Amino acid sequence: MARMVKSCIQSILKLVNSVMGMLGIAMILYALWLIRVWQRKMDDHFPFGDSDNPAPWFIYTFLGLGITLCVITCSGHIAAATASAMILKALGPDQYYDSDDDYTTDRVPLLQNSAHLPSYVVGDPVYGSKSATWSIKINDKV
């Protein structure tokens, strides 16, 4: 039951988000159309090029609200996609999967906790006597 309610709420939120996006786009287009109409009317009233009057504040407000709605809608889509990806990873078929338990420690030596002693002894290096080394080099040259 809870799964069905969650799915229903997600569908309603997606629908509301899509309607907000379409409303934002419609508001932007309508504001651009209002600006164009305003400029044409001002050109008709001032035929000698003295139409530097700014458009009324409500046209720019309408444009700003449309842009804001589009940004909110895009943010909502990004957040929903991110949340869906995280939920799918958490609720996927391997939600309780622990990879360390699947391998035996004989096959994966990094998972073993025991310390391995090296097969060699670390200590001072052993060299031959220096006199024997010198005599070999001298005899080779002669």
Salt bridges, closest charged atoms under 4 A:
none
